[in-house]
Amino acid sequence: MPKNSNLKSILIIGSGPIVIGQACEFDYSGTQALRSLREDGIETILINSNPATIMTDPSMADHVYLLPLNTKSIIKILKDHPQIDAVLPTMGGQTALNLCIEADEKGIWKDFDVEIIGVDIDAINITEDREQFRELMLKIGIPMAPQATATSYLKGKEIAQEFGFPLVIRASYTLGGAGASFVHKQEDFDELLTRGLEISPIHEVMIDKALIGWKEYELELLRDANDNVVIICSIENMDPMGIHTGDSITVAPAMTLSDRTYQRMRDMAIHMMRSIGDFAGGCNVQFAVSPDEKEDIIAIEINPRVSRSSALASKATGYPIAKVAAKLAIGYHLDELENQITKSTSALFEPTLDYVIVKIPRWNFDKFEGSDRTLGLQMKSVGEVMGIGRSFQEALHKATQSLEIKRNGLGADGKENKNYDQIIEKLTYASWDRVFIIYDAIRMGIPLSRIHEITKIDMWFLKQYEELHFLNNEISTFNIDTIEKDLLLEAKQKGYGDRQIAHMLGCLESQVYNKREALGINRVYKLVDTCAAEFKAKTPYYYSTFESDMETADGKRYADNESIVSDKKKIIVLGSGPNRIGQGIEFDYCCVHGVLAAAECGYETIMINCNPETVSTDFDTADKLYFEPVFWEHIYDIIKHEKPEGVIVQLGGQTALKLAEKLSRYGVKILGTSFESLDLAEDRGLFSNLLKENNIPYPQFDIATTADEASAIADVLDFPILVRPSYVLGGQGMKIVINKEELEKHVVDLLSRMPGNQLLLDHYLDGAIEAEADAICDGENVYIIGIMEHIEPCGIHSGDSNSLLPPFNLGDLVMQQIIDHTKKIALALNTVGLINIQFAIKDDTVYIIEANPRASRTVPFIAKAYGEPYVNYATKVMLGEKKIKDFDFKPELDGYAIKQPVFSFNKFPNVNKKLGPEMKSTGESILFIDSLKDDEFYDLYSRRKMYLSK
């Protein structure tokens, strides 16, 4: 039992919908905490409004409340469950902490006799109130940058006059750096000060003297009630101070710190954590270090909760920070807990890494037209990837291969920027693609000293880049026949993909692959074991690398592969890679359920993914985890190593789907719907022909591959016309055009960005109602799991629409057409598993917009609304273990469930916020209403046409 035997029932507050600055890392930490508490027999009650997450799955907590995150909901839960002893607010990011503070100020915890665990309110207040934090740090002897607090415009002006420029303005009690900005000159100050004061909920800003060019570090700590403290991970930002850590390229362990300075930083972090309050749990501390030989250390901030970085640190080290933090919150001491990876050592230890990890953020600026793409103190990325390698260079390459931005790694892919002025501009004003631009600058011959002078990135990192450039040049002097084994092995050890090496050698990727196979240059897999192989690890969590052969005493040569292949029948599930708009946490939910369902059917489950924020990359979700890029070369090597029965691609969004064609070509079995059917649905022209054959209505359409063809089609179709590229997710590149000039401009733009793409031109059904259906098909029978009607008109992307389940004003005739069309299409496509179909309804006729024979964004929402595990059922159908008739479907929903999109436009103040066919929302929440008379429904319905942009 937990050390505090009084705690029998605990409320956990989740983080709500995903927004920029607070993503699915809190789904991961919340899920770990719930599992951790339940291990100890504690009743768990969860409040979270996000339907797309694993955290809100009925299996995760004893009671799940999908309610808005406000004090009204908290009071309702506390009345329903008077047995609640404590609240754990540290697993739900800033949202959960802010709600906990608000409930405390209103006396709610006191009224219901609920204890706050895992943190104390004083600690939150001290760390969030910049002035209090500064005073405490100075009192305990921790250096801070010159700082002062302003609660008024006038006070802010006085501080600026005293400090001089450049300055940093930070708003108190905000998330993801909201309201924070650099001010280089007087004329920008007034506007940025006003914005910071407005954004802060307590109208307070801290003004700091800017530490331009200083290096930035983070430490992840855990402390127990006995005051034992362990440092789990050191993280170095490759980018210097001035870029939000969520937008920085980060490396673990820290690479450029002297040991002496690292020990000083450790001591300071422990001192800081012990001084901010008497609590047991996780903590994240950020420091700045001067870039000279003195290595002065200045504290930036401390977060007394699990954070974005603690999810990264957990995946980087294998140490489950949130799981252990939850145990500490209920009274355990670190020396009483076991190391979850080795199962034989204590949790009171500091992990040792015998590898390097590199995290690179993933941005979606293309969704925010006109946005400021330079990076600064306010976070703008929507997701992240992590690469693990035996060197910084290998990890860096693997991370860039994971991003899914049509790059094969650093350079050597024909996509280098060769414009000197543009390169200098992008280095000067930190750009989202600077990880590539640095390489381009070195290739162009710009000296390292000049790059360092502009970017202030440590010379060690730049020299690592330079080494890659020299290697590239050397390889380019050979061809596929003349390159020697040692040089090819070195390229692979430094992370170069076969595609990149082929580019350098002027040959095909397959030729490089065959050559290295012939030379015995093969991937080996290493364990993430927390202890650099000092103890035996029990948890199979792997990354790949390349090793030189070792030779035994009897002359036998081999490379050490730590991934032992069992003789069980296996299934591989391909994950969805980094979060982005259009492909978010809902696919992680689907992947996790797919893994669990395959395990129930007796398969050994293998997960491949590279997203450190997710539950699918937790070390104990699948039987085996390969933390690798969802990138052809990596996947194919794992498949060859493991020899699975087949691969599931329908659960990992477009990322996994895009690999279906190659898997099929290489003879790898795709479980569920075949590649041919997936391709048929994606190819807009072929799919429309299928609809024609089945007498199913669809908007008039034609296909164009040039601007001239598009113009000729427009003469027949009539405007408005919806232009759609093939093979995209989240409505990427979709637009409604109303004249030839707009059409030509958009088509030329699309074809320059997506050469060779087929563009589908539909006559846009103006004023139509949009609806969608999700179904499971076993090849013979179809079960429709849910039909939803969108509140907004047709033309706004389904991911940006408020959707009602079940529909609220479609007549019987229309509903019957939706049912008939869904069943007919699912069977015509030979669907085995999930399918999502979208409809436009005009004059009581149901037209088909598109069909996706895969898991969709809406499946988790429907599963939560009806209380049924649809992904579990669909996976069993894909595996051929069950048929539709084997399931006892009993959906339960009183009233209606509304899927409400959530946007992050506040990060891009000057962007057009109008909605259209291209998706822009970053997350969603679920709202249950009893009837259509509900005020919230009325409000949504009355504003439904406000945002449609053509």
SEMARNU-772411 format. One record per residue (C-alpha): residue in one letter; x, y, z. Coordinates in steps of 0.05 Angstrom, whole numbers, plus 5000, padded with zeros to 4 digits. Example, Ala and Ser with C-alpha at 12.3 -4.5 7.8 and 13.67 -1.06 7.14 Angstrom:
# residues 2
a524649105156;s527349795143;
//
This chain:
# residues 950
m500050005000;p502250724991;k506051025048;n500451525060;s494951025077;n489751585083;l489751675007;k484651204977;s481451634923;i485052154880;l482552654829;i487252794770;i486353414727;g488053334653;s490553864605;g484553934560;p484854044484;i491554074450;v494154764436;i500955024415;g505055004480;q501254444512;a500753804471;c500153064482;e506153024529;f500953124584;d496752564556;y502952134565;s504552374636;g497252344658;t496451634631;q502751414667;a500351734732;l493551394728;r496750714717;s501650844773;l496251014823;r491850434804;e497649954815;d497150164888;g489750024892;i487850764893;e481250964862;t482551464806;i477752004782;l479752394720;i477153044691;n479353224620;s475353504561;n479753204506;p476452604471;a482452444426;t487052204482;i488651534512;m488251874580;t480651944575;d479651224554;p474750874602;s480150354617;m485050864644;a481351124707;d475850854751;h471551464733;v472751904672;y469252574668;l469452874598;l467553564624;p469954284612;l475954444655;n472754954702;t471054994776;k463654844762;s465754164736;i470454054795;i464754194844;k460253704807;i465453154811;l466953284885;k459453244900;d458852594860;h464952304895;p465252544967;q470452004980;i475952394941;d481752504989;a486652884945;v487753234879;l494053134836;p494653754790;t501753664764;m500253194706;g495953664665;g500654234647;q499254964660;t491754854649;a491254374708;l495554814753;n491555434737;l484955074751;c487754794817;i489755504839;e482955784820;a479355234859;d483955374918;e482556124916;k475055974916;g475955524976;i473354904939;w478854424963;k477754655034;d470154595029;f470653875007;d476653705051;v481153534992;e488753544999;i493253794943;i498853294929;g504953284884;v506054034893;d503854584939;i500355224921;d505955644951;a510955304904;i506455464844;n505656184865;i513056274878;t515055994811;e509556344770;d510157024804;r516557274773;e517757784828;q517057284885;f521456784848;r526857304837;e526857514910;l527356794933;m533156634885;l537057234908;k535757054981;i538556344971;g544456594930;i542356374860;p544356884806;m538857184763;a539057654703;p537358374720;q529758364725;a523958774749;t516358694751;a511359154719;t503959154735;s502659774695;y504660094629;l508060674664;k512260224709;g514459824648;k516960444613;e520960644675;i524359954678;a526159984604;q529260664614;e533460394672;f535859734639;g536759954567;f535659504506;p535458924487;l530158694537;v525658084547;i518358164567;r515057554599;a507757514620;s506257174687;y501756554691;t501856384617;l503555774576;g508355634518;g511456324525;a504856684510;g505957434514;a513557364516;s517857754468;f524758044454;v525058794448;h531059044410;k529059764402;q524960304436;e519660384382;d517259654390;f516959674466;d510160014477;e506159514436;l509658894464;l509059144536;t501559264526;r500658574496;g504358234554;l500158594606;e493758404570;i495557664561;s497657554634;p491557344675;i494157774733;h496358344685;e503658284706;v510058234665;m517258114684;i522258534645;d529258224640;k535758464612;a536558004551;l542057474555;i543257464480;g547856904459;w548156544526;k547455794524;e541155474551;y540454824592;e534954444628;l535253944684;e529653454702;l529253294776;l525252854822;r524652944898;d521352504950;a518452685018;n524952475050;d528553025011;n532252534966;v533452874899;v535652554834;i537352894768;i534252474714;c536852824653;s540953414629;i538553744565;e542454244524;n539054714475;m543154744411;d540055434402;p542455974449;m537956384495;g532256744460;i528556154429;h523155814470;t525455114492;g519354814457;d521955104391;s529254934404;i533354364378;t535454004441;v540653484457;a541452994516;p545852904552;a548753614553;m554653634504;t558654264515;l558654364591;s565054274630;d564253774687;r565754314738;t560154754712;y555354164707;q556554004781;r555254734800;m548854714759;r546554074794;d547754374862;m543955004843;a538054604816;i537554174879;h538054794922;m532655144882;m527854544885;r528754474960;s527455214971;i520855294933;g516454864977;d515754225015;f513053754962;a514653084930;g514553024854;g517853254789;c521053914772;n524154234711;v529554774719;q532355214664;f539055564665;a543156034621;v550755954618;s555456494592;p558956274528;d565956464554;e571056074595;k567956334660;e561455944647;d557356384693;i550656064710;i544056454716;a537356134734;i531656264686;e525755904715;i523255284752;n516854894737;p514354484797;r510753974753;v512053484697;s513153864633;r514253794558;s521553664574;s520053124625;a516452724572;l522652804528;a527252634587;s523052004602;k523751754530;a531051964527;t533051584590;g527851044597;y526351314667;p518651404673;i518652074708;a511052164712;k509951464737;v515051544793;a512752264808;a505651994820;k508451484869;l512452024906;a506152454910;i502651904950;g508351844999;y513251334972;h520751474978;l525351374918;d529250824952;e522850424962;l521250404887;e524449974834;n527650184769;q522050024718;i527049834664;t531949374700;k526849124752;s532848964796;t535549644818;s532550224857;a529050844829;l533851244873;f539051304818;e541051764761;p540551464691;t546851394649;l546351474574;d550951094527;y547751434467;v545552134445;i538552394433;v536652984390;k529653304392;i527353734334;p520754104336;r515654044279;w512154684254;n505954804212;f507055514187;d503755324121;k497055314158;f497956024183;e498656434120;g502257094133;s504956864200;d511557094227;r515956484216;t521856714257;l522756364324;g523156714391;l520656694462;q513656484443;m512855754424;k510255614354;s511554874340;v505854374340;g509853734353;e516753434358;v521052834339;m526752504375;g532652124344;i537051644383;g544051484359;r550951304383;s553451994364;f550552694358;q551052654282;e547251994278;a541752244325;l541252904287;h540452544221;k535252064249;a531252644278;t531253024211;q529052374176;s523252334225;l520353034211;e516452834148;i517753474111;k520153144047;r527453154068;n531952534072;g536352814126;l541453374128;g543053554056;a544853044002;d537753043976;g537953583923;k533954063965;e539554503992;n538555253995;k543755593951;n541656313959;y546956674000;d542557264022;q536956794043;i541656354083;i544556954120;e537557214133;k535156544161;l541356484205;t540457194231;y532957124246;a532356414272;s528156024222;w524355374230;d528955034179;r535555274210;v537454554225;f538354484149;i540655194135;i546855114179;y548954534134;d547454934071;a551555514098;i557655064109;r556854754040;m556755444010;g563355594043;i561056094096;p566356034152;l564355704218;s566656324255;r561656744215;i555956244228;h557756244302;e557957004304;i550957054274;t547456474309;k551556414374;i550855664367;d556655324403;m562655174359;w562454434379;f555754344344;l558154724283;k564354284278;q559953664280;y556153954220;e562754114185;e565153384193;l558753154158;h560153644102;f567353374093;l564652664093;n559552854040;n565053143996;e569352524005;i563752033987;s561952453925;t568752283895;f566751543890;n561451153854;i557450543877;d562850063851;t568950423879;i566550633949;e570050234003;k566949884062;d570050334116;l567450974083;l560450684072;l560350444145;e562551134169;a556851464130;k551750984161;q554751084231;k553851834222;g546551734204;y546451834129;g540551474096;d541451014037;r537751543995;q542752074014;i548751633999;a545451453932;h544852193918;m552352293932;l554351693891;g549551833833;c545951163837;l539450853863;e537650763936;s536650013924;q543849963898;v546650263962;y542249794002;n544749183963;k551949413968;r551949494043;e548348824050;a553748494009;l559048824052;g555548614116;i553949334138;n547449204174;r543549554228;v544149284298;y539249454354;k541249714423;l537249754487;v535250394522;d536750114591;t537850724638;c544450454662;a549250394602;a548849634605;e551349614677;f545249204696;k540848744654;a534649094628;k527948734627;t524349234581;p525149174506;y526049894483;y530749944423;y534250424375;s538450244315;t545650394299;f551550124259;e557649804290;s564449564266;d565048814273;m568148524336;e572647924332;t572547354382;a578646944403;d576846404353;g576746914295;k569146974290;r566847674270;y560147964290;a556448604309;d552748584375;n545148604365;e541348664430;s534448554399;i533147814406;v527647564359;s522647094391;d519046524355;k512146804372;k507447064316;k508447814312;i504848444289;i508149114274;v504049744284;l506750364248;g505951004289;s503951684264;g510552064274;p510652784297;n504153144315;r501853654264;i495354004245;g491153474212;q494752884245;g494852924320;i493952524383;e487852154358;f492351704316;d496551554377;y490151344412;c488650884353;c495650584352;v495550434427;h488750084420;g491349704360;v497249444400;l492849244459;a487848884413;a493348494377;a496148284445;e489248034465;c489347604402;g495847284425;y500747664381;e507447944403;t506548694389;i511849144360;m511149894356;i515250354311;n514751104324;c519251714336;n514652184375;p517052274447;e510552584471;t506151974460;v503451374499;s505150924439;t512551054452;d511950874526;f516750314543;d511249834566;t505549964516;a507849444464;d511948814475;k517549144436;l518549884420;y523150114365;f524250864375;e525950984302;p523851454245;v517551224209;f521951244147;w522350694095;e529650464107;h528750404182;i522150054178;y524349554125;d530449344167;i526049224228;i521148814187;k526948394159;h529648304229;e523048124264;k519347764206;p512247944229;e505747634204;g504148314177;v504049064188;i498149514209;v498250174171;q491150414180;l492150684251;g498051154241;g494751684197;q497851904131;t504851754158;a503751004159;l499151004099;k504451324054;l508850714066;a503450224044;e505450233970;k512750063984;l510949534035;s506349213984;r511749243930;y516848913975;g511948343991;v510448554063;k503448364084;i498948954101;l493748744152;g486648974138;t484949384077;s489849254020;f494449763989;e490449743924;s484149953961;l487750494001;d490650763936;l483950743901;a480851173955;e486651673954;d486651743878;r481052243869;g479752053796;l479551293806;f475151373867;s470051803829;n469751273775;l468150763829;l462451203854;k459851273783;e459650513774;n455750453839;n450751003821;i452851423881;p452252183871;y458452613876;p459753343857;q461653453784;f469153393779;d475153323733;i482653233741;a488053733723;t495653663722;t496954363693;a494055063699;d491555033627;e487654393640;a484754703703;s482455313664;a478954883611;i475554473666;a472955113699;d469155283635;v465054643644;l464354603720;d462355313737;f464955693797;p465655643857;i470655073849;l474054673904;v481254503886;r484153893921;p490953543913;s491352783920;y494852423978;v494452964031;l491953004102;g488453564140;g485953884076;q493054114058;g492754553996;m485154543989;k481855193970;i475255453943;v476355923883;i471156373852;n474456603787;k479756413736;e485056873764;e484556553833;l484355863802;e490755963761;k494556273820;h492655693867;v494055133816;v500955423798;d502555493872;l500354773887;l504154463830;s510454833849;r509854553920;m507453853899;p510353713830;g506753163792;n500653163838;q493753043809;l489053603826;l481653463832;l477054033814;d469953953843;h464054403832;y463254673903;l456254553930;d454855233959;g450455234021;a450554474029;i450354124097;e456453694113;a456153024149;e460852434159;a460451704179;d465451234210;a464550484201;i467849814210;c467649324152;d470048594151;g469448524076;e462448234081;n458648644132;v458949374151;y457349674220;i456650434222;i459550654289;g457251374283;i454251904237;m455752624252;e452953264225;h457253894220;i454354544247;e458554954198;p456754914124;c460254484073;g466954794055;i469854844125;h474654264138;s471553714180;g477153784231;d475254524241;s467754404245;n463454334306;s460353644296;l454153344329;l453352604344;p448052384326;p445652864270;f440653394292;n436553574230;l437653064175;g431152734154;d429951984147;l430952014071;v437852334079;m439851874136;q437951264095;q442151514036;i448151614083;i447350904110;d446550604041;h452450984011;t457050814070;k455650074064;k456250063989;i462850443988;a465950044045;l464549394008;a466449663939;l473249863968;n474149173999;t475149514066;v477649084123;g477749514185;l475850244192;i473150734141;n471051464145;i466551774091;q464752514084;f458252764053;a455253404026;i447653444029;k443853913982;d436453893964;d435753224001;t441052893957;v447252613991;y453752723952;i460352393969;i466152863983;e471352324000;a472651654033;n478551444076;p479150694090;r483250804153;a482551064224;s480151774224;r480552374270;t473452244294;v473951514316;p476451664387;f470952194394;i465451694375;a468551154419;k468351624479;a461451884464;y458351194457;g462850844508;e465150294461;p472250074442;y471550124366;v479050114350;n479749474390;y474049164349;a476849424283;t483849154297;k481048454311;v477448494244;m483948704209;l487448114240;g482047654215;e480647434287;k473447684288;k467647864242;i462548424252;k457347924275;d461847704333;f461148374369;d455448584413;f454749334396;k451149724451;p452450474440;e449950914497;l448951664492;d443452084523;g442552724484;y448252944439;a455952984439;i459153574404;k466353544378;q468954254386;p475354464351;v480454884388;f485155374352;s491955664370;f491256314331;n493556714392;k500656494374;f499956844306;p496557514321;n496857774249;v494157164214;n487457124178;k483056714225;k477756534173;l476455804164;g475955414098;p477554734068;e484554704097;m484754484170;k487554974222;s485354714290;t490554414336;g485954014381;e478853884404;s474353814464;i467953424474;l461553734501;f455453334521;i448653684517;d441853424537;s437853754481;l438254234423;k435354774468;d441954804504;d444955514503;e451755264479;f448754914418;y444555524402;d450655974406;l454755514359;y449055444310;s447756194306;r455056334288;r455855754239;k456856164175;m461456684204;y468156384185;l467556074116;s473156354073;k473356223998;
//
